[in-house]
Every structure is written in C-alpha cells, then in structure tokens.
Amino acid sequence: MSVAQQVLAVNDDLPIRTAGAVHSGKVRSVYWLSAADSQRLIEQKGYPLRSDAPLAVMVISDRISAFDCIWHGEGGLHGVPGKGAALNAIANHWFGRFRDQGLADSHIVDIPHPFVWIVQKARPVMIEAIARQFITGSMWRAYAKGEREFCGIQLPDGLEANQSLPELLITPSTKGILRGIPGVPEADDVNITRANIADNYQAFGFSSATDIHRYETLLKEGFSVISRDLAAIDQVFVDTKFEFGYVTDANGDEKLIYMDEVGTPDSSRIWDGQSLRHGDIVENSKEGFRQFLLNYFPDADILLNKNRMLEREALARDNALPLEAMQDISATYTGIAETITGKKIALSDDPKAEITDILNDEYGLIV
C-alpha cells in the first residue's frame, strides 16, 4: 500500500444517497440527505433532534489548501497523509470541551468514521470571525506597511512582529458575498466592523440584536478554553477562525451553535511554547506550510498578490512539491492532534472503502 493510496484526495464521489448535488469545498464535501433518511437516522440512532431536522454527511479530505489553491506532492500524492483525520479529531475535541464548559453545541450529531461527521443542517451566520492574541501573518504585514485600524479597532504604534496584543482582538469578515449592506463591499472575505454588524444584524444572519453579544461571548470564551488547554501542554494559541449558525433543537427552539471547525491547524496558528520562550517561532499549524511555500518559490509575490491569481493557480497546478515537505506537514498535523487529544492518529489503508462500508452497514446510506 503506497502512501498516495492512504490519502483521501477526492471526497465528493462516494456512493452516498443524497437529496441533491454534493457541495465540495477546498477540504470538506457535504452530502445532503433526504428527509426520509434524515428522519430514519434520527429515530434509529436516537439523535436528540426534532424528527424533521435535516441532516447531512460531511466527509473531510486530506487535501491541503494554502493561498486559495490546492497543492500536491511528488509521486502522485494529492494530499497530506493523516491530515483529514487529524483535523476532525482536533475539532471533535474542542467542540466537546465547549459542551463540557456549558458554552454551546456544534452542528455534529454523530461521528461514524475518523473522516466523517453526521451534521444537522444549520443556518449560517455570514461572518468569519478571527480571534487574535498576537500580531502576526497578514495583520503584521499590513501593520508594517502603516495600517493601524483593523475592523474599526485602532492599534497603537510601536508593535513588533509576533508580539502579544494588549487584549484579544476580534477581526470579523464577510462569509460569502453580501449585497445591499451600507459600507460593506459586495465581495467575499472583506473586513467589517462591529458597527456594521450591529446596524445590519439581520443581513448578517442574526435572529436578534442580542445574539451579537451571545456570539461575541461564545467566541471569546471558546478562545479562552482552547488557549488554557493548549498552555497546559506548552502550546501557544495565537489566533483562530470561528463560525456560527442556528439550528432548531428537539423542543423547537432556535439556538446559536459553533459550526465548521475550530482550533485546528487549518483554522488557527499554534506555536510551540518552549521555542517561543527562546525567541523562535515553531509552527504547529498550516502556517508552517505557508512559510515553506513563500520560501520555496523564487517570486513570493505570486502567493501574496491577489492580482496574480492566475499565475498562482498555475504554480499550484504545475508544481509537485517535494515529498519531504508533504511528510513534514503530515508530521505537524498528526503530531499536534495527538498532543491535543492524547490519542494516536492512524492512517487508513483504504479510507474510501472504509467509509463506504460503515455508511452502508451501519447507516444504510449507500446506493
């Protein structure tokens, strides 16, 4: 069994019975189930949901995305071994910790396989909120060029790269293209202010103005839970992305939940604590892979300049990265997952066959 065969690169072609087209993102694919299959599973599995709650099967891949492109390695390696299972394991862990702390539920209702979630369909809040404890990455690059205002928040002069911020900074941006909101450009992933959200809360998907405070509380307390837990294993939580949505619970009440993923190497920066104390930045997240790409290609501006997107896509398509680089990022993902969860990340010999067998034998979802 070659390493390439252990990687799940294509995850939108599984023979899962669906109620419509499969939605495939950069890393995950979503299979929307029929009303009949959703109701059957809720009854058979005893999920604590309304009988008519819509469900989906969400399958993660081992693909790696950076700078809005999918990258591949030598030898037909179209993903990072262990990456998908590591991401799911970490997100599962943090969502569980949030429930333990009485914060909020997530969209996950069942975990049939390390690559698979059964999720309740949520109505998303159209905001991606980045919580930042340090100034680094794109924020530092903008700050170094003279920018001082970020999402309506003014930063002082004199900050240095990778310095801790005076307080946790929340920098929200739009999720998708939102139209007709005063002061908000009609483009994906544009920075917004709290005032934008408060003045147009319904346009961003909030059910009430008071839910803005609830969202901020869940964001900050969720960050605090992860930060404390990581500190206990000598890891530093630098920043992360949060996404939220609404579901209807078994009593028919609407509630705000965490969704997508959180605290993973894909959605966060995590630094090694011991190295940081010695003045070095050792990334335990995808940021290490981004830095590799910036150093590997002679013209780093292609990766940073949005006006050179066609060149960037060609770069990703036409260059198989060294196997060593793919193995390094695999070690980063599986290593931090095992450190956080305390459990081994095992590679599947044939992940697609395993997923198909489980969803057929135990869930009756294979056509």
C-alpha positions in Angstrom: 0.0 0.0 0.0 1.6 3.3 -1.2 1.3 6.5 0.9 -0.6 8.0 -2.0 -3.3 5.3 -1.7 -3.7 6.1 2.0 -4.6 9.7 1.2 -8.2 10.7 0.6 -7.8 13.3 -2.1 -11.3 13.1 -3.8 -14.2 13.1 -1.4 -17.2 14.1 -3.5 -17.6 10.9 -5.4 -18.8 8.5 -2.6 -21.9 6.5 -3.5 -24.0 8.1 -0.7 -27.7 8.5 -1.3 -28.4 12.2 -1.4 -31.2 14.6 -1.9 -29.3 16.9 -4.3 -25.9 17.8 -5.6 -22.8 17.3 -3.4 -21.3 20.5 -2.2 -17.5 20.3 -2.3 -15.3 22.9 -0.7 -11.5 23.1 -0.5 -11.3 20.4 2.2 -14.8 19.0 3.0 -17.7 17.7 0.9 -21.3 17.8 2.1 -23.9 15.2 1.1 -27.4 16.4 1.9 -29.6 13.6 3.0 -33.3 13.1 2.0 -36.0 13.9 4.5 -36.8 10.2 4.8 -33.1 9.2 5.5 -32.8 12.1 8.0 -35.9 11.1 9.9 -34.9 7.4 9.8 -31.5 8.1 11.3 -32.8 10.4 14.0 -35.2 7.6 15.1 -32.8 4.7 14.7 -29.8 6.4 16.3 -31.7 8.3 18.9 -30.3 11.7 18.0 -31.6 14.4 20.3 -33.2 16.3 17.4 -36.6 17.1 16.1 -37.8 14.3 13.9 -37.9 16.6 10.8 -34.4 18.0 11.3 -32.4 18.0 8.1 -29.1 16.0 8.2 -26.0 15.8 6.0 -22.9 13.6 5.8 -19.8 15.7 5.9 -16.6 14.0 4.6 -13.2 15.5 5.1 -10.3 15.0 2.7 -6.5 15.1 3.0 -6.2 17.9 0.5 -4.2 20.9 1.6 -5.1 24.4 0.6 -2.9 27.5 1.0 -3.1 30.9 -0.6 -6.5 29.9 -2.0 -5.0 27.0 -4.0 -4.8 23.2 -3.6 -1.3 21.8 -3.6 0.1 18.4 -4.4 3.3 16.4 -4.0 5.6 14.2 -5.9 4.7 10.6 -6.6 1.0 11.3 -7.2 0.5 12.5 -3.6 -2.6 14.7 -3.8 -3.0 15.3 -0.1 -1.2 15.1 3.2 -1.3 11.7 5.0 -3.3 11.8 8.2 -4.4 15.4 7.7 -8.1 14.8 7.5 -8.3 12.5 10.4 -6.2 14.9 12.5 -8.4 17.9 11.7 -11.6 16.0 12.6 -10.1 14.7 15.8 -9.0 18.2 16.9 -12.3 19.8 16.1 -14.2 17.0 17.8 -12.1 17.5 20.9 -12.7 21.3 21.1 -16.4 21.0 20.3 -16.6 18.5 23.2 -14.7 20.8 25.5 -17.1 23.7 24.7 -20.1 21.4 25.6 -18.3 20.4 28.8 -17.9 24.1 29.7 -21.6 24.8 29.0 -20.9 27.2 26.1 -22.8 25.8 23.1 -23.3 22.8 20.9 -21.9 22.2 17.5 -23.5 21.0 14.3 -22.1 17.5 14.7 -24.5 14.8 15.9 -22.5 11.6 15.1 -19.0 10.5 14.1 -19.2 7.3 12.0 -15.6 7.3 10.9 -12.5 9.5 11.5 -13.1 11.2 8.2 -16.9 11.6 8.6 -19.4 13.6 10.5 -23.2 13.4 10.5 -24.3 17.0 11.0 -27.5 18.9 11.5 -28.1 21.5 8.8 -27.6 24.9 10.3 -28.5 28.4 9.0 -25.1 30.1 9.0 -24.2 33.5 10.4 -22.5 35.1 7.4 -19.4 36.2 9.4 -16.0 34.6 9.8 -14.5 35.9 13.0 -10.8 35.8 13.6 -9.8 36.0 17.2 -6.2 37.2 17.6 -3.9 37.1 20.6 -0.7 38.1 18.7 0.1 40.3 15.8 1.5 38.1 13.0 0.8 36.9 9.5 -1.3 39.2 7.2 -2.1 41.5 10.1 1.5 42.1 10.8 2.3 42.7 7.1 -0.5 45.3 6.9 0.7 46.9 10.2 4.3 47.0 8.9 3.1 49.0 5.9 1.5 51.6 8.1 -2.1 50.3 8.7 -3.3 50.9 12.2 -7.1 50.4 12.0 -8.4 46.8 11.7 -12.1 46.2 11.6 -12.7 49.5 13.3 -10.2 48.8 16.0 -7.2 51.2 16.4 -3.8 49.6 17.2 -1.0 51.7 18.8 2.3 52.4 17.2 5.4 50.5 18.2 4.2 47.0 18.0 6.7 44.4 16.8 6.2 41.2 14.7 4.8 38.2 16.7 4.2 40.4 19.8 1.2 39.6 22.1 -1.6 42.1 21.8 -2.9 44.1 24.7 -6.2 42.2 24.6 -7.9 39.6 22.4 -8.7 41.2 19.1 -11.7 40.2 17.1 -11.5 40.9 13.4 -14.6 39.8 11.5 -15.0 39.5 7.8 -17.9 38.5 5.5 -18.6 34.9 4.7 -19.6 34.9 1.0 -20.8 37.9 -1.0 -23.4 40.0 0.9 -25.3 42.6 -1.1 -27.0 45.8 -0.1 -25.3 46.4 3.3 -24.3 50.1 3.7 -20.5 50.4 3.9 -19.8 46.7 3.2 -18.2 46.0 -0.3 -20.1 43.3 -2.3 -17.2 40.8 -2.2 -16.2 37.7 -0.3 -14.0 37.9 2.8 -14.0 41.7 3.3 -13.3 43.1 6.8 -16.2 44.5 8.7 -16.7 46.4 11.9 -18.8 45.7 15.0 -20.9 48.7 14.0 -21.5 47.2 10.6 -22.8 44.1 12.3 -24.9 45.9 14.9 -26.5 48.2 12.3 -27.3 45.3 9.9 -27.6 42.2 12.1 -30.4 40.6 10.1 -28.4 40.9 6.9 -25.5 39.0 8.5 -27.9 36.3 9.6 -28.5 37.1 13.3 -32.0 36.5 14.5 -31.8 39.3 17.0 -29.5 42.2 18.0 -29.0 40.5 21.4 -27.4 37.5 19.6 -24.5 39.7 18.7 -23.4 39.7 22.3 -24.1 36.0 22.6 -21.9 35.4 19.5 -19.1 37.5 21.0 -19.3 35.7 24.3 -19.1 32.3 22.7 -16.2 33.5 20.6 -14.2 34.9 23.4 -15.0 32.1 25.9 -14.3 29.4 23.3 -10.9 31.0 22.6 -10.2 31.1 26.3 -11.0 27.4 26.7 -8.6 26.4 23.9 -5.9 28.8 25.0 -5.9 27.5 28.6 -5.9 23.8 27.5 -3.0 24.4 25.0 -1.0 26.3 27.6 -1.2 23.2 29.8 0.6 21.2 27.1 3.1 24.1 26.4 1.5 25.3 23.2 0.5 28.9 22.5 -2.8 29.7 20.9 -2.1 32.6 18.5 -5.3 33.0 16.5 -8.2 31.1 15.1 -11.3 31.4 13.0 -14.8 30.9 14.4 -18.0 30.3 12.5 -21.5 30.2 13.9 -25.0 29.2 12.9 -28.5 28.5 14.1 -30.3 25.2 14.5 -33.7 24.2 15.9 -33.4 21.9 18.9 -35.7 19.0 19.9 -38.0 21.4 21.7 -38.4 23.5 18.6 -36.3 26.4 20.0 -33.7 28.1 17.8 -30.2 28.2 19.3 -26.8 29.6 18.2 -24.1 26.9 17.8 -20.5 26.6 16.8 -20.0 25.2 13.3 -17.5 24.3 10.6 -14.3 23.6 12.6 -12.3 25.3 15.4 -8.9 25.3 16.9 -7.4 23.1 14.1 -4.1 23.6 12.3 -6.1 24.7 9.2 -8.1 27.4 11.0 -5.6 28.5 13.6 -2.0 29.3 14.4 -0.4 27.3 17.2 3.1 27.9 18.4 5.4 25.7 20.4 5.8 27.3 23.9 9.3 26.2 24.7 10.6 27.5 21.3 8.8 30.8 21.8 10.5 31.4 25.2 13.8 31.1 23.4 12.8 33.6 20.8 11.9 31.2 18.0 8.6 30.6 16.2 7.9 26.9 15.6 4.5 26.5 13.9 2.2 23.6 14.8 -0.3 24.6 12.2 -0.6 25.2 8.4 1.3 28.5 8.8 4.5 26.4 8.6 3.4 25.1 5.2 2.6 28.7 4.0 6.1 29.8 5.1 7.5 26.8 3.2 5.7 27.9 0.0 6.9 31.5 0.4 10.5 30.4 0.7 10.3 27.6 -1.9 9.2 29.7 -4.9 11.5 32.5 -6.1 8.7 35.0 -6.6 6.8 35.1 -3.3 4.6 38.0 -4.6 2.7 35.5 -6.7 1.4 33.9 -3.5 0.6 37.2 -1.8 -0.7 39.4 -4.6 -4.4 38.8 -5.3 -3.9 40.4 -8.8 -1.7 37.5 -9.8 -4.2 34.8 -9.0 -4.0 33.1 -12.5 -0.2 32.8 -12.0 -0.7 31.4 -8.5 -3.2 28.8 -9.8 -0.7 27.7 -12.4 2.0 27.5 -9.8 -0.1 25.1 -7.7 -1.2 23.1 -10.7 2.2 22.7 -12.4 4.5 22.1 -9.4 4.6 18.8 -7.5 6.1 19.7 -4.1 8.9 17.7 -2.6 7.8 14.6 -0.8 9.7 15.7 2.3 7.6 18.9 2.5 4.4 16.9 2.4 5.8 14.5 5.1 6.8 17.4 7.3 3.3 18.9 7.2 1.8 15.4 7.9 4.0 15.2 11.0 2.9 18.6 12.1 -0.9 17.8 11.7 -0.8 14.3 13.3 1.7 15.4 16.0 -0.4 18.3 17.3 -3.6 16.2 17.0 -2.1 13.5 19.2 -0.7 16.1 21.6 -4.1 17.8 22.0 -6.3 14.7 22.1 -3.9 12.2 23.7 -4.9 9.6 21.0 -3.0 8.1 18.1 -3.9 9.2 14.5 -3.9 6.0 12.5 -3.7 6.1 8.7 -6.3 4.1 6.8 -5.2 1.7 4.2 -8.2 2.5 2.0 -10.2 5.3 3.6 -12.9 5.5 0.8 -13.7 1.8 1.1 -13.8 2.0 4.9 -16.2 5.0 4.8 -18.4 3.2 2.2 -18.6 0.0 4.3 -19.6 1.8 7.5 -22.2 4.1 5.9 -23.7 1.0 4.2 -23.6 -1.5 7.1 -24.4 0.8 10.0 -26.3 3.7 8.4 -28.0 2.4 5.2 -26.9 5.4 3.2 -25.0 3.7 0.2 -26.8 3.3 -3.1 
